């Protein structure tokens, strides 16, 4: 399992200071990029993965809202890549500072 700590930024929230759906995907891409670089994938593969994920279908399930300036942890639970046909499946979970599950996100290309 791979994890990173982040903080909800101003550009990630709506008028009610709640993190918006698109921000979950942005953070997931950041986490995946960190993961693949750490595991020795080439820059070309990293950029291909990023482009595929930006055009992927996603399933987001929000349980608790993440709010502006709130710290949170992201866990990369599953990362599967088939380099020949550029298929990617990613599963991530978002936890608040109290270690409460706030959201899950599944990205498929």
MDTraj code that builds the backbone (N, CA, C; nanometers):
import mdtraj as md
import numpy as np

residues = "UNK UNK UNK UNK UNK UNK UNK UNK UNK UNK UNK UNK UNK UNK UNK UNK UNK UNK UNK UNK UNK UNK UNK UNK UNK UNK UNK UNK UNK UNK UNK UNK UNK UNK UNK UNK UNK UNK UNK UNK UNK UNK UNK UNK UNK UNK UNK UNK UNK UNK UNK UNK UNK UNK UNK UNK UNK UNK UNK UNK UNK UNK UNK UNK UNK UNK UNK UNK UNK UNK UNK UNK UNK UNK UNK UNK UNK UNK UNK UNK UNK UNK UNK UNK UNK UNK UNK UNK UNK UNK UNK UNK UNK UNK UNK UNK UNK UNK UNK UNK UNK UNK UNK UNK UNK UNK UNK UNK UNK".split()
xyz = np.array([
    [0.0851, -0.1181, 0.0000],
    [0.0000, 0.0000, 0.0000],
    [0.0891, 0.1237, 0.0000],
    [0.0521, 0.2216, -0.0784],
    [0.1264, 0.3459, -0.0924],
    [0.0389, 0.4592, -0.0422],
    [0.0956, 0.5521, 0.0333],
    [0.0136, 0.6623, 0.0858],
    [0.0897, 0.7933, 0.0848],
    [0.0136, 0.9006, 0.0846],
    [0.0665, 1.0364, 0.0899],
    [-0.0294, 1.1238, 0.1698],
    [0.0281, 1.2282, 0.2289],
    [-0.0521, 1.3245, 0.3050],
    [-0.0658, 1.4512, 0.2216],
    [-0.1866, 1.5067, 0.2192],
    [-0.2168, 1.6282, 0.1445],
    [-0.3007, 1.7222, 0.2313],
    [-0.3206, 1.8438, 0.1799],
    [-0.4087, 1.9422, 0.2444],
    [-0.5006, 1.9992, 0.1382],
    [-0.6280, 2.0122, 0.1694],
    [-0.7257, 2.0665, 0.0752],
    [-0.6932, 2.2146, 0.0519],
    [-0.6755, 2.2493, -0.0760],
    [-0.6402, 2.3859, -0.1135],
    [-0.7642, 2.4644, -0.1575],
    [-0.7492, 2.5940, -0.1666],
    [-0.8595, 2.6824, -0.2038],
    [-0.9188, 2.6539, -0.3400],
    [-0.8347, 2.6153, -0.4369],
    [-0.8860, 2.5873, -0.5714],
    [-0.9612, 2.4547, -0.5797],
    [-0.9573, 2.3758, -0.4713],
    [-1.0235, 2.2449, -0.4691],
    [-1.1661, 2.2487, -0.4152],
    [-1.2077, 2.3624, -0.3602],
    [-1.3348, 2.3669, -0.2882],
    [-1.4395, 2.4516, -0.3603],
    [-1.5652, 2.4301, -0.3215],
    [-1.6757, 2.5100, -0.3745],
    [-1.7035, 2.6268, -0.2789],
    [-1.8131, 2.6963, -0.3003],
    [-1.8476, 2.8122, -0.2172],
    [-1.8757, 2.7758, -0.0715],
    [-1.9026, 2.6494, -0.0453],
    [-1.9296, 2.6024, 0.0911],
    [-1.8056, 2.5425, 0.1574],
    [-1.6896, 2.5599, 0.0921],
    [-1.5591, 2.5129, 0.1404],
    [-1.5453, 2.3606, 0.1433],
    [-1.6269, 2.2919, 0.0640],
    [-1.6231, 2.1455, 0.0533],
    [-1.5418, 2.1084, -0.0708],
    [-1.4552, 2.0097, -0.0581],
    [-1.3753, 1.9662, -0.1718],
    [-1.4663, 1.9127, -0.2818],
    [-1.4416, 1.9585, -0.4056],
    [-1.5225, 1.9203, -0.5212],
    [-1.4752, 1.7878, -0.5806],
    [-1.5623, 1.7251, -0.6565],
    [-1.5338, 1.5936, -0.7135],
    [-1.4077, 1.5919, -0.7997],
    [-1.3879, 1.6945, -0.8831],
    [-1.2715, 1.6957, -0.9717],
    [-1.1408, 1.6919, -0.8929],
    [-1.1398, 1.7497, -0.7727],
    [-1.0177, 1.7556, -0.6926],
    [-0.9738, 1.6161, -0.6474],
    [-1.0692, 1.5275, -0.6239],
    [-1.0327, 1.3906, -0.5866],
    [-0.9516, 1.3252, -0.6979],
    [-0.9919, 1.3484, -0.8215],
    [-0.9198, 1.2916, -0.9361],
    [-0.7818, 1.3557, -0.9481],
    [-0.7732, 1.4863, -0.9291],
    [-0.6444, 1.5565, -0.9367],
    [-0.5478, 1.5001, -0.8324],
    [-0.5957, 1.4818, -0.7104],
    [-0.5093, 1.4257, -0.6066],
    [-0.4722, 1.2811, -0.6376],
    [-0.5643, 1.2057, -0.6943],
    [-0.5343, 1.0667, -0.7310],
    [-0.4244, 1.0628, -0.8373],
    [-0.4307, 1.1507, -0.9360],
    [-0.3263, 1.1567, -1.0388],
    [-0.1921, 1.1903, -0.9755],
    [-0.1903, 1.2838, -0.8822],
    [-0.0670, 1.3200, -0.8130],
    [-0.0096, 1.2006, -0.7363],
    [-0.0959, 1.1270, -0.6682],
    [-0.0526, 1.0094, -0.5929],
    [0.0024, 0.9017, -0.6859],
    [-0.0659, 0.8782, -0.7961],
    [-0.0221, 0.7770, -0.8921],
    [0.1126, 0.8163, -0.9527],
    [0.1264, 0.9427, -0.9862],
    [0.2531, 0.9908, -1.0429],
    [0.3679, 0.9682, -0.9445],
    [0.3470, 0.9983, -0.8183],
    [0.4488, 0.9737, -0.7158],
    [0.4823, 0.8253, -0.7061],
    [0.3786, 0.7435, -0.7122],
    [0.3964, 0.5987, -0.7011],
    [0.4783, 0.5425, -0.8170],
    [0.4435, 0.5787, -0.9393],
    [0.5131, 0.5213, -1.0541],
    [0.6568, 0.5720, -1.0648],
    [0.6803, 0.6959, -1.0282],
    [0.8172, 0.7483, -1.0275],
    [0.9001, 0.6753, -0.9222],
    [0.8426, 0.6573, -0.8043],
    [0.9135, 0.5879, -0.6963],
    [0.9473, 0.4444, -0.7355],
    [0.8624, 0.3822, -0.8160],
    [0.8830, 0.2435, -0.8553],
    [0.9576, 0.2276, -0.9874],
    [1.0196, 0.3348, -1.0347],
    [1.1121, 0.3261, -1.1461],
    [1.0546, 0.3243, -1.2857],
    [0.9290, 0.3633, -1.3031],
    [0.8732, 0.3725, -1.4379],
    [0.9391, 0.4899, -1.5111],
    [0.9513, 0.4806, -1.6416],
    [1.0119, 0.5887, -1.7198],
    [0.9171, 0.7082, -1.7275],
    [0.9741, 0.8249, -1.7614],
    [0.8914, 0.9461, -1.7750],
    [0.7859, 0.9295, -1.8840],
    [0.8201, 0.8585, -1.9901],
    [0.7251, 0.8358, -2.0991],
    [0.6041, 0.7566, -2.0489],
    [0.6298, 0.6533, -1.9706],
    [0.5204, 0.5727, -1.9142],
    [0.4383, 0.6579, -1.8179],
    [0.5055, 0.7383, -1.7351],
    [0.4358, 0.8245, -1.6388],
    [0.3413, 0.9199, -1.7110],
    [0.3878, 0.9846, -1.8170],
    [0.3037, 1.0782, -1.8909],
    [0.1877, 1.0058, -1.9600],
    [0.2124, 0.8860, -2.0124],
    [0.1057, 0.8078, -2.0744],
    [-0.0011, 0.7694, -1.9750],
    [0.0420, 0.7292, -1.8558],
    [-0.0525, 0.6939, -1.7492],
    [-0.1353, 0.8158, -1.7103],
    [-0.0681, 0.9303, -1.6956],
    [-0.1381, 1.0532, -1.6577],
    [-0.2446, 1.0896, -1.7614],
    [-0.2091, 1.0822, -1.8891],
    [-0.3056, 1.1157, -1.9950],
    [-0.4219, 1.0175, -1.9957],
    [-0.3935, 0.8887, -1.9773],
    [-0.5003, 0.7886, -1.9754],
    [-0.5943, 0.8119, -1.8582],
    [-0.5395, 0.8435, -1.7435],
    [-0.6228, 0.8619, -1.6245],
    [-0.7070, 0.9883, -1.6354],
    [-0.6520, 1.0935, -1.6952],
    [-0.7302, 1.2158, -1.7134],
    [-0.8521, 1.1911, -1.8030],
    [-0.8439, 1.0926, -1.8914],
    [-0.9544, 1.0599, -1.9819],
    [-1.0289, 0.9340, -1.9379],
    [-1.0153, 0.8963, -1.8135],
    [-1.0746, 0.7718, -1.7646],
    [-1.2166, 0.7938, -1.7134],
    [-1.2832, 0.6818, -1.6911],
    [-1.4112, 0.6872, -1.6206],
    [-1.3796, 0.6691, -1.4732],
    [-1.4555, 0.7337, -1.3902],
    [-1.4275, 0.7194, -1.2475],
    [-1.5560, 0.6997, -1.1693],
    [-1.5376, 0.6372, -1.0560],
    [-1.6488, 0.6143, -0.9639],
    [-1.6049, 0.6685, -0.8283],
    [-1.6683, 0.7763, -0.7862],
    [-1.6363, 0.8409, -0.6594],
    [-1.7512, 0.8197, -0.5628],
    [-1.7176, 0.7716, -0.4441],
    [-1.8167, 0.7559, -0.3375],
    [-1.7688, 0.8400, -0.2192],
    [-1.8421, 0.9482, -0.1909],
    [-1.8083, 1.0361, -0.0788],
    [-1.8897, 0.9961, 0.0431],
    [-1.8213, 0.9777, 0.1537],
    [-1.8864, 0.9392, 0.2781],
    [-1.8912, 1.0580, 0.3742],
    [-1.7805, 1.1299, 0.3815],
    [-1.7700, 1.2520, 0.4621],
    [-1.7013, 1.3574, 0.3770],
    [-1.7410, 1.4812, 0.3948],
    [-1.6794, 1.5891, 0.3185],
    [-1.5402, 1.6215, 0.3712],
    [-1.4497, 1.6482, 0.2791],
    [-1.3210, 1.7057, 0.3142],
    [-1.3343, 1.8558, 0.2945],
    [-1.2884, 1.9323, 0.3925],
    [-1.3096, 2.0761, 0.3936],
    [-1.1791, 2.1528, 0.3685],
    [-1.1929, 2.2790, 0.3297],
    [-1.0802, 2.3680, 0.3026],
    [-0.9800, 2.3657, 0.4172],
    [-0.8545, 2.3554, 0.3856],
    [-0.7369, 2.3501, 0.4746],
    [-0.7272, 2.2217, 0.5572],
    [-0.8163, 2.1292, 0.5381],
    [-0.8133, 2.0050, 0.6151],
    [-0.7037, 1.9126, 0.5602],
    [-0.6252, 1.8553, 0.6509],
    [-0.5267, 1.7546, 0.6130],
    [-0.5981, 1.6230, 0.5871],
    [-0.5468, 1.5475, 0.4909],
    [-0.6034, 1.4150, 0.4649],
    [-0.4955, 1.3224, 0.4104],
    [-0.5187, 1.1941, 0.4275],
    [-0.4291, 1.0911, 0.3759],
    [-0.4956, 1.0208, 0.2595],
    [-0.4158, 0.9884, 0.1594],
    [-0.4636, 0.9092, 0.0466],
    [-0.3871, 0.7790, 0.0455],
    [-0.4602, 0.6720, 0.0270],
    [-0.4012, 0.5394, 0.0153],
    [-0.4254, 0.4876, -0.1253],
    [-0.3191, 0.4407, -0.1893],
    [-0.3307, 0.3754, -0.3186],
    [-0.3453, 0.2268, -0.2897],
    [-0.4686, 0.1788, -0.2941],
    [-0.4982, 0.0399, -0.2594],
    [-0.4660, -0.0560, -0.3726],
    [-0.4912, -0.0137, -0.4947],
    [-0.4707, -0.1021, -0.6083],
    [-0.4255, -0.0197, -0.7275],
    [-0.3214, -0.0674, -0.7941],
    [-0.2716, -0.0024, -0.9144],
    [-0.2329, -0.1117, -1.0117],
    [-0.3081, -0.1250, -1.1190],
    [-0.2811, -0.2246, -1.2210],
    [-0.2659, -0.1545, -1.3542],
    [-0.1579, -0.1870, -1.4233],
    [-0.1337, -0.1283, -1.5549],
    [-0.0991, -0.2405, -1.6524],
    [-0.1585, -0.2329, -1.7688],
    [-0.1248, -0.3229, -1.8787],
    [-0.0625, -0.2348, -1.9861],
    [0.0711, -0.2319, -1.9897],
    [0.1418, -0.1369, -2.0761],
    [0.1139, -0.1557, -2.2241],
    [0.0907, -0.2772, -2.2689],
    [0.0690, -0.3023, -2.4111],
    [-0.0540, -0.2329, -2.4658],
    [-0.1629, -0.2334, -2.3898],
    [-0.2862, -0.1703, -2.4387],
    [-0.3264, -0.0491, -2.3543],
    [-0.2338, -0.0002, -2.2711],
    [-0.2539, 0.1220, -2.1917],
    [-0.3766, 0.1188, -2.1021],
    [-0.4117, 0.0025, -2.0512],
    [-0.5231, -0.0097, -1.9563],
    [-0.4716, 0.0157, -1.8155],
    [-0.5448, 0.0967, -1.7403],
    [-0.5068, 0.1288, -1.6030],
    [-0.6299, 0.1145, -1.5140],
    [-0.6110, 0.0523, -1.3979],
    [-0.7149, 0.0439, -1.2956],
    [-0.6526, 0.0893, -1.1646],
    [-0.7133, 0.1909, -1.1037],
    [-0.6604, 0.2487, -0.9806],
    [-0.7724, 0.2584, -0.8782],
    [-0.7422, 0.2178, -0.7559],
    [-0.8365, 0.2324, -0.6450],
    [-0.7667, 0.3097, -0.5333],
    [-0.8300, 0.4180, -0.4887],
    [-0.7741, 0.5003, -0.3815],
    [-0.8789, 0.5249, -0.2737],
    [-0.8290, 0.5499, -0.1538],
    [-0.9163, 0.5864, -0.0419],
    [-0.8625, 0.7150, 0.0212],
    [-0.9542, 0.7981, 0.0683],
    [-0.9228, 0.9261, 0.1307],
    [-0.9657, 0.9211, 0.2778],
    [-0.8755, 0.9569, 0.3679],
    [-0.9041, 0.9582, 0.5112],
    [-0.8748, 1.0966, 0.5674],
    [-0.9589, 1.1422, 0.6611],
    [-0.9329, 1.2698, 0.7261],
    [-0.8294, 1.2508, 0.8374],
    [-0.7973, 1.3583, 0.9088],
    [-0.6949, 1.3547, 1.0131],
    [-0.7332, 1.2636, 1.1296],
    [-0.8615, 1.2357, 1.1460],
    [-0.9071, 1.1444, 1.2518],
    [-0.9056, 0.9988, 1.2043],
    [-0.8505, 0.9768, 1.0859],
    [-0.8421, 0.8444, 1.0241],
    [-0.9800, 0.7859, 0.9924],
    [-1.0756, 0.8739, 0.9624],
    [-1.2099, 0.8319, 0.9211],
    [-1.2139, 0.8280, 0.7686],
    [-1.2695, 0.7225, 0.7131],
    [-1.2817, 0.7113, 0.5688],
    [-1.3765, 0.8197, 0.5176],
    [-1.3280, 0.8998, 0.4233],
    [-1.4092, 1.0086, 0.3679],
    [-1.4573, 0.9792, 0.2268],
    [-1.3770, 0.9091, 0.1483],
    [-1.4163, 0.8817, 0.0102],
    [-1.3342, 0.7673, -0.0482],
    [-1.3912, 0.7043, -0.1487],
    [-1.3175, 0.6065, -0.2298],
    [-1.3318, 0.6484, -0.3754],
    [-1.2287, 0.6230, -0.4508],
    [-1.2270, 0.6594, -0.5919],
    [-1.1676, 0.5447, -0.6710],
    [-1.2389, 0.5045, -0.7757],
    [-1.1909, 0.4006, -0.8677],
    [-1.1812, 0.4642, -1.0056],
    [-1.0626, 0.4564, -1.0662],
    [-1.0394, 0.5100, -1.2001],
    [-1.0097, 0.3945, -1.2946],
    [-1.0763, 0.3930, -1.4107],
    [-1.0546, 0.2894, -1.5119],
    [-1.0353, 0.3554, -1.6477],
    [-0.9418, 0.2998, -1.7248],
    [-0.9235, 0.3461, -1.8635],
    [-0.9563, 0.2326, -1.9575],
])
top = md.Topology()
chain = top.add_chain()
for i, resn in enumerate(residues, 1):
    res = top.add_residue(resn, chain, resSeq=i)
    for name in ("N", "CA", "C"):
        top.add_atom(name, md.element.get_by_symbol(name[0]), res)
traj = md.Trajectory(xyz[None], top)
